[in-house]
Amino acid sequence: MILHTQQAIDQQEALIVITGKKTPEIPELPEVVAEELKRFMDEKSDFHTLTLLGKQYVFVGEQKTDEAYRVAGFKARAFIVKTAATVCIHGHKSTSYLLAEGLLLSNYQFLKYRKEASKEHYGLLQIDFTAKIADSDLIELDALLKAVSWARDLVNEPVSHLNATQLAEAIEAKGQEAHFSVTVLEKSKIEALKMGGLLAVNKGSIDPPTFTIIEYKPKKATNKKPIVLVGKGVVYDTGGLSLKPTAGSMDSMKCDMAGAACMAATIYAASLMKLPVHLVGLIPATDNRPGLNAYAPGDIVHMYDGTTVEVLNTDAEGRMILADALAYSDKWKPELVIDAATLTGAAVRAIGTKASVVMGNADKKYFKLLDEAGMETHERVVQLPFWDDYFEEMKSKIADLNNLGGPYAGMITAGKFLEHFVKAPYIHLDIAGPAFLEKPQDYKGLGGTGVGVRLLINFLKRLS
């Protein structure tokens, strides 16, 4: 996508005019368009469209919130014809940026397997702004769009085309493009490290697991100790021997690696933007199936750090592979460890798809910055209590821990299980609600949303 400032608007296929107190005078417009615009402003409407002599005009009234401008961008995308290659946005620089963000996020399509893709494809290639938006802001917007789109692609890709090895290869390719290091540990190395959680979940699969280590280390990083980002990479989840009901719950389980997509795409965006922050990413990946020598309820698993875990439910597999990665993070003695995972249905039942659940033992300043980032990007987070009382349910009578907990507050007990394996300050993000949408939700779209990327980039900018 080409994004740049350009004063001339006569060459654009579509013009979006944002009205409001800070909107400068409109350059010369056809008389009928000017009349429509005046009528629109007099009526103080929110949204109006006009097509004249093959050119499209979208009038957007002054909105009450930043998010409303992003949603207006989504509405504009629905109006602009699919074949339009260029759009000009006229208005104040801050509102123009927000509207462009919503428009371009709405421009995402996953048409890889559709026969009529060429007819359905959006042709938008360039957005021009009449406002003088800083080049650095345009570079940032472009990087975010690339990263979110990539994360959505990964989540939307079925396991038939994205197993653990292919996920690692996709991350390697982005590392070469954006110049960050990627090391992929194959099964033999994972066995040598005794990552029992990852190996146990993988026992039912014919495809081997991978453990991908990503590092972005700029020369002038502001943090002396790295921030480690851990993403759950279950590329497909049947529930294992604790099989999920097939109707309405298993077909979308290609999304169970949305945490991995989020963390890999966050580092990709940070590298493209050249953020001055040292990041390490850890991506344990496998599918979870009931075949071969699949791990079973009642099994005892020896984890990477020596902890023994009694398996009570093989569908609580995400915490098993994350635990090994979280324990491995101590190798870097990090400032902070953050994980992201589509971990529990309890999180969805608690707050739905409008936000992610967050908890942890890190200093309050990190949660404050994360909350502020969530409000600014509208990828909001809801912090839940993280009292030690919840950990009691994770203790086993025949092993150190069990992997299930009780019937209540499952998102918190899962977080307490994971905390056991982390030595550094820790934040847990359960993104099960907003990571994958069964029904379209404005610019977030249908299917994979790429949630967490914009949130974490904003958080890292505040932190650095």
Secondary structure, DSSP 8 states (H G I E B T S, - for coil): -EEEE-S--TT-SEEEEE-STT--------HHHHHHHHHHHHHT-SEEEEEETTEEEEEE---SSHHHHHHHHHHHHHHS-TT--EEEEES-HHHHHHHHHHHHHHT----TT-TTHHHH-----EEEESS---HHHHHHHHHHHHHHHHHHHHHHS-TTT--HHHHHHHHHHHHHHHT-EEEEE-HHHHHHTT-HHHHHHHTT-SS--EEEEEEE--TT-S-SS-EEEEE-EEEEE--TTS---STTTSTTGGGGGHHHHHHHHHHHHHHHHT-S--EEEEEEEEEE-S-TT---TT-EEE-TTS-EEE-S-TT--HHHHHHHHHHHGGGG--SEEEEEE---HHHHHHHTTSSEEEEESS-HHHHHHHHHHHHHHT--EEE----GGGGGGGB-SSSSEES---SS-HHHHHHHHHHTT--S-EEEEE-TTTSEESS--GGG-SEE--TTHHHHHHHHHHH-
